[in-house]
Amino acid sequence: MNIKLVSWNLHRCIGHDGQQFVERCAAVLQEINADLIVLQEVESCPGHEFDALNHLAQATQCTALAGNTMKLGDSDYGNAVLTRLPYQDVRSHDLSVTGREPRKAMDVSFTLDGIRLQLVATHLGLRPSERREQVERLLTIFNDNAHDVVILAGDLNEWWLWGRPLRALHSRFPDTPFRRTWPTKLPMLSLDRIWAAPRPVLKSLNTHRSPLAKQASDHLPLVAELDLNAAS
């Protein structure tokens, strides 16, 4: 079974022009046409005119799973997963470090063609010491051996290629490629990541570089092609 997955930090749908246009982000996601969409820095405000998460879900014909981490004015704010695939369970793991911005990880389980898939979606902190602690907690999420395929996707905010957090993740997800996603106009850093185990499941990993994607946020979308049958 083949799946397309995208991870994208929306930057609250604020583009390089300083304007907040959820329609622009929706159009980019329609260009990509993914089965699973992992989002960071997305706002949701059910019942209000500006509900970015609901708008994006409708535009992509997906079910929205909110992973809010904090309040931002009248809106909830944080992570989200949009899915066209039937899911079984959604859990939330607190990754917050005292004195820093609240952080969480979404943990979504699927069974697709008899293959048990775990998707963990997150957005890690800005300080190295913060990320080290958060990665240690993340790795415990994958210790139950209850899934055939595990995916970790999100904005890891890791600037140092060989820093301790990435070394720890490489030990769990070996030989995973990376792509530069930030900033959009001249990408220099691989802040956004998609990791898969077992490794053969990840068939390709690329950034989506359409003209609209370069305008819609300060991060480029990161797109993975997955073959779940390669897990066996």
C-alpha positions as a LaTeX table, in Angstrom:
\begin{tabular}{lrrr}
\hline
Residue & $x$ (\AA) & $y$ (\AA) & $z$ (\AA) \\
\hline
Met1 & 0.00 & 0.00 & 0.00 \\
Asn2 & 1.44 & 3.35 & $-1.07$ \\
Ile3 & 0.87 & 6.51 & 0.98 \\
Lys4 & 1.89 & 10.11 & 0.43 \\
Leu5 & 2.67 & 12.03 & 3.63 \\
Val6 & 3.54 & 15.71 & 4.00 \\
Ser7 & 4.88 & 17.58 & 7.02 \\
Trp8 & 4.62 & 21.36 & 6.99 \\
Asn9 & 5.12 & 24.19 & 9.47 \\
Leu10 & 2.43 & 26.67 & 8.41 \\
His11 & 3.78 & 29.65 & 10.37 \\
Arg12 & 0.11 & 30.41 & 11.17 \\
Cys13 & $-0.49$ & 30.70 & 7.40 \\
Ile14 & 1.55 & 33.92 & 7.37 \\
Gly15 & 3.54 & 34.23 & 4.16 \\
His16 & 6.57 & 36.25 & 3.12 \\
Asp17 & 4.32 & 39.21 & 2.41 \\
Gly18 & 3.30 & 39.29 & 6.07 \\
Gln19 & $-0.30$ & 38.44 & 5.19 \\
Gln20 & $-2.23$ & 35.60 & 6.82 \\
Phe21 & $-3.97$ & 33.65 & 4.04 \\
Val22 & $-5.24$ & 30.19 & 4.93 \\
Glu23 & $-6.52$ & 29.86 & 1.36 \\
Arg24 & $-2.95$ & 30.04 & 0.09 \\
Cys25 & $-1.85$ & 27.19 & 2.37 \\
Ala26 & $-4.92$ & 25.20 & 1.36 \\
Ala27 & $-3.98$ & 25.60 & $-2.31$ \\
Val28 & $-0.45$ & 24.31 & $-1.62$ \\
Leu29 & $-1.84$ & 21.24 & 0.14 \\
Gln30 & $-4.15$ & 20.65 & $-2.80$ \\
Glu31 & $-1.10$ & 20.74 & $-5.09$ \\
Ile32 & 0.58 & 18.03 & $-2.99$ \\
Asn33 & $-2.57$ & 15.87 & $-2.65$ \\
Ala34 & $-1.31$ & 13.81 & 0.30 \\
Asp35 & $-3.10$ & 11.05 & 2.19 \\
Leu36 & $-1.64$ & 12.15 & 5.54 \\
Ile37 & $-0.84$ & 15.76 & 6.41 \\
Val38 & 1.18 & 16.68 & 9.50 \\
Leu39 & 0.97 & 20.36 & 10.43 \\
Gln40 & 2.69 & 22.63 & 12.93 \\
Glu41 & 1.81 & 26.19 & 14.00 \\
Val42 & $-1.81$ & 25.82 & 12.93 \\
Glu43 & $-4.76$ & 27.60 & 14.54 \\
Ser44 & $-8.20$ & 26.16 & 15.19 \\
Cys45 & $-11.19$ & 28.10 & 16.42 \\
Pro46 & $-14.36$ & 26.00 & 16.03 \\
Gly47 & $-17.45$ & 28.07 & 15.36 \\
His48 & $-15.53$ & 31.18 & 14.33 \\
Glu49 & $-15.04$ & 32.64 & 10.86 \\
Phe50 & $-11.27$ & 32.10 & 10.96 \\
Asp51 & $-10.79$ & 28.42 & 11.69 \\
Ala52 & $-7.67$ & 27.51 & 9.74 \\
Leu53 & $-7.68$ & 23.83 & 10.65 \\
Asn54 & $-11.29$ & 23.30 & 9.58 \\
His55 & $-10.72$ & 25.24 & 6.36 \\
Leu56 & $-7.67$ & 23.12 & 5.49 \\
Ala57 & $-9.52$ & 19.90 & 6.29 \\
Gln58 & $-12.39$ & 20.83 & 3.98 \\
Ala59 & $-10.04$ & 21.93 & 1.19 \\
Thr60 & $-8.13$ & 18.63 & 1.29 \\
Gln61 & $-11.17$ & 16.40 & 1.97 \\
Cys62 & $-9.56$ & 15.14 & 5.15 \\
Thr63 & $-10.58$ & 14.47 & 8.73 \\
Ala64 & $-8.91$ & 16.93 & 11.12 \\
Leu65 & $-7.23$ & 15.72 & 14.31 \\
Ala66 & $-6.19$ & 18.62 & 16.52 \\
Gly67 & $-3.13$ & 18.45 & 18.75 \\
Asn68 & $-3.38$ & 21.83 & 20.43 \\
Thr69 & $-0.50$ & 22.88 & 22.66 \\
Met70 & $-1.58$ & 26.36 & 23.82 \\
Lys71 & $-4.06$ & 29.21 & 23.42 \\
Leu72 & $-3.27$ & 32.05 & 21.04 \\
Gly73 & $-5.83$ & 34.77 & 21.61 \\
Asp74 & $-9.23$ & 33.19 & 20.97 \\
Ser75 & $-7.74$ & 30.27 & 19.04 \\
Asp76 & $-6.21$ & 26.94 & 19.92 \\
Tyr77 & $-2.73$ & 26.58 & 18.48 \\
Gly78 & $-0.25$ & 23.80 & 17.88 \\
Asn79 & $-0.03$ & 20.58 & 15.89 \\
Ala80 & $-2.57$ & 18.77 & 13.75 \\
Val81 & $-2.94$ & 15.73 & 11.53 \\
Leu82 & $-5.24$ & 15.70 & 8.51 \\
Thr83 & $-6.07$ & 12.24 & 7.23 \\
Arg84 & $-7.97$ & 10.63 & 4.39 \\
Leu85 & $-7.20$ & 7.24 & 5.92 \\
Pro86 & $-9.28$ & 5.60 & 8.67 \\
Tyr87 & $-7.56$ & 5.88 & 12.03 \\
Gln88 & $-8.03$ & 3.83 & 15.19 \\
Asp89 & $-6.69$ & 5.84 & 18.09 \\
Val90 & $-5.25$ & 9.27 & 18.90 \\
Arg91 & $-3.12$ & 9.94 & 21.94 \\
Ser92 & $-1.26$ & 13.01 & 23.18 \\
His93 & 2.15 & 13.02 & 24.87 \\
Asp94 & 3.34 & 16.05 & 26.82 \\
Leu95 & 6.88 & 17.09 & 25.86 \\
Ser96 & 6.84 & 20.43 & 27.67 \\
Val97 & 9.95 & 21.61 & 29.51 \\
Thr98 & 9.52 & 23.93 & 32.49 \\
Gly99 & 9.89 & 27.58 & 31.57 \\
Arg100 & 9.60 & 26.99 & 27.82 \\
Glu101 & 6.74 & 27.05 & 25.31 \\
Pro102 & 4.40 & 24.06 & 25.75 \\
Arg103 & 5.13 & 21.19 & 23.37 \\
Lys104 & 3.28 & 17.95 & 22.67 \\
Ala105 & 3.40 & 14.95 & 20.35 \\
Met106 & 0.38 & 13.48 & 18.61 \\
Asp107 & 0.35 & 9.68 & 18.43 \\
Val108 & $-2.07$ & 8.31 & 15.82 \\
Ser109 & $-2.59$ & 4.60 & 15.12 \\
Phe110 & $-3.86$ & 3.05 & 11.88 \\
Thr111 & $-4.39$ & $-0.46$ & 10.56 \\
Leu112 & $-4.18$ & $-0.39$ & 6.77 \\
Asp113 & $-4.42$ & $-3.59$ & 4.73 \\
Gly114 & $-3.51$ & $-5.47$ & 7.90 \\
Ile115 & $-0.40$ & $-3.34$ & 8.52 \\
Arg116 & $-0.24$ & $-1.56$ & 11.88 \\
Leu117 & 1.04 & 2.00 & 11.45 \\
Gln118 & 2.02 & 4.48 & 14.16 \\
Leu119 & 2.36 & 8.15 & 13.21 \\
Val120 & 3.90 & 10.51 & 15.75 \\
Ala121 & 3.67 & 14.22 & 14.88 \\
Thr122 & 5.46 & 16.92 & 16.84 \\
His123 & 7.16 & 20.31 & 16.98 \\
Leu124 & 10.19 & 20.46 & 19.25 \\
Gly125 & 11.61 & 23.37 & 21.21 \\
Leu126 & 14.16 & 26.01 & 20.28 \\
Arg127 & 16.90 & 25.30 & 22.83 \\
Pro128 & 19.30 & 22.34 & 22.45 \\
Ser129 & 18.85 & 21.23 & 26.06 \\
Glu130 & 15.07 & 21.34 & 25.57 \\
Arg131 & 15.24 & 19.20 & 22.44 \\
Arg132 & 17.51 & 16.64 & 24.08 \\
Glu133 & 14.95 & 16.06 & 26.81 \\
Gln134 & 12.08 & 15.98 & 24.33 \\
Val135 & 13.80 & 13.43 & 22.08 \\
Glu136 & 14.42 & 11.18 & 25.07 \\
Arg137 & 10.68 & 11.24 & 25.78 \\
Leu138 & 9.82 & 10.73 & 22.12 \\
Leu139 & 11.90 & 7.58 & 21.89 \\
Thr140 & 9.92 & 5.98 & 24.70 \\
Ile141 & 6.75 & 6.33 & 22.61 \\
Phe142 & 8.14 & 3.82 & 20.10 \\
Asn143 & 9.05 & 1.17 & 22.66 \\
Asp144 & 5.79 & $-0.80$ & 22.70 \\
Asn145 & 6.58 & $-2.90$ & 19.57 \\
Ala146 & 2.86 & $-2.86$ & 18.78 \\
His147 & 3.23 & $-1.53$ & 15.23 \\
Asp148 & 4.68 & $-2.83$ & 11.97 \\
Val149 & 5.60 & 0.66 & 10.72 \\
Val150 & 6.46 & 3.75 & 12.76 \\
Ile151 & 6.69 & 7.28 & 11.37 \\
Leu152 & 7.97 & 10.39 & 13.13 \\
Ala153 & 7.21 & 13.66 & 11.36 \\
Gly154 & 7.37 & 17.33 & 12.22 \\
Asp155 & 9.50 & 20.39 & 12.82 \\
Leu156 & 12.34 & 19.18 & 15.03 \\
Asn157 & 14.05 & 22.60 & 15.14 \\
Glu158 & 17.43 & 20.87 & 15.14 \\
Trp159 & 20.10 & 23.11 & 13.64 \\
Trp160 & 23.11 & 20.85 & 14.28 \\
Leu161 & 23.39 & 17.84 & 11.98 \\
Trp162 & 25.35 & 15.79 & 14.49 \\
Gly163 & 23.83 & 17.10 & 17.69 \\
Arg164 & 22.79 & 14.66 & 20.38 \\
Pro165 & 19.05 & 14.74 & 19.52 \\
Leu166 & 19.66 & 13.73 & 15.90 \\
Arg167 & 22.18 & 11.07 & 16.89 \\
Ala168 & 19.58 & 9.56 & 19.21 \\
Leu169 & 16.95 & 9.57 & 16.48 \\
His170 & 19.34 & 8.04 & 13.95 \\
Ser171 & 19.80 & 5.14 & 16.35 \\
Arg172 & 16.05 & 4.47 & 16.12 \\
Phe173 & 15.58 & 5.45 & 12.46 \\
Pro174 & 18.85 & 4.60 & 10.66 \\
Asp175 & 19.90 & 5.89 & 7.23 \\
Thr176 & 17.09 & 8.42 & 6.93 \\
Pro177 & 17.73 & 11.20 & 4.37 \\
Phe178 & 17.06 & 14.86 & 5.04 \\
Arg179 & 16.14 & 17.89 & 2.95 \\
Arg180 & 16.60 & 21.61 & 3.55 \\
Thr181 & 13.26 & 23.24 & 4.28 \\
Trp182 & 14.00 & 26.63 & 5.91 \\
Pro183 & 13.85 & 29.44 & 4.96 \\
Thr184 & 11.76 & 28.97 & 1.85 \\
Lys185 & 13.51 & 31.47 & $-0.42$ \\
Leu186 & 16.98 & 29.98 & 0.14 \\
Pro187 & 16.67 & 26.79 & 2.21 \\
Met188 & 19.72 & 26.28 & 4.42 \\
Leu189 & 18.50 & 24.16 & 7.34 \\
Ser190 & 16.76 & 20.79 & 7.61 \\
Leu191 & 14.44 & 21.75 & 10.44 \\
Asp192 & 11.59 & 19.56 & 9.20 \\
Arg193 & 11.99 & 15.78 & 9.20 \\
Ile194 & 10.17 & 12.58 & 8.30 \\
Trp195 & 11.60 & 9.38 & 9.77 \\
Ala196 & 10.38 & 5.86 & 9.01 \\
Ala197 & 11.10 & 2.39 & 10.35 \\
Pro198 & 11.72 & $-0.05$ & 8.89 \\
Arg199 & 13.78 & 2.05 & 6.49 \\
Pro200 & 12.60 & 0.41 & 3.20 \\
Val201 & 9.14 & 1.87 & 3.81 \\
Leu202 & 10.44 & 5.36 & 2.94 \\
Lys203 & 10.67 & 5.37 & $-0.85$ \\
Ser204 & 11.36 & 9.06 & $-1.48$ \\
Leu205 & 11.69 & 12.33 & 0.41 \\
Asn206 & 11.53 & 15.74 & $-1.26$ \\
Thr207 & 10.53 & 19.33 & $-0.65$ \\
His208 & 7.56 & 20.81 & $-2.48$ \\
Arg209 & 8.91 & 23.92 & $-4.19$ \\
Ser210 & 6.03 & 25.36 & $-6.16$ \\
Pro211 & 5.89 & 29.17 & $-6.47$ \\
Leu212 & 2.92 & 29.22 & $-4.10$ \\
Ala213 & 4.67 & 27.04 & $-1.52$ \\
Lys214 & 7.59 & 29.47 & $-1.47$ \\
Gln215 & 5.19 & 32.30 & $-0.58$ \\
Ala216 & 2.74 & 30.65 & 1.82 \\
Ser217 & 5.01 & 30.04 & 4.85 \\
Asp218 & 8.61 & 30.38 & 6.00 \\
His219 & 9.02 & 26.56 & 5.75 \\
Leu220 & 8.78 & 24.40 & 2.64 \\
Pro221 & 6.50 & 21.35 & 2.82 \\
Leu222 & 8.40 & 18.06 & 3.17 \\
Val223 & 6.83 & 15.21 & 1.19 \\
Ala224 & 7.45 & 11.48 & 1.67 \\
Glu225 & 6.30 & 8.57 & $-0.48$ \\
Leu226 & 5.77 & 5.47 & 1.67 \\
Asp227 & 5.30 & 1.82 & 0.72 \\
Leu228 & 3.84 & 0.01 & 3.72 \\
Asn229 & 4.26 & $-3.38$ & 2.05 \\
Ala230 & 8.03 & $-2.92$ & 2.27 \\
Ala231 & 7.75 & $-3.46$ & 6.03 \\
Ser232 & 7.40 & $-7.22$ & 5.58 \\
\hline
\end{tabular}
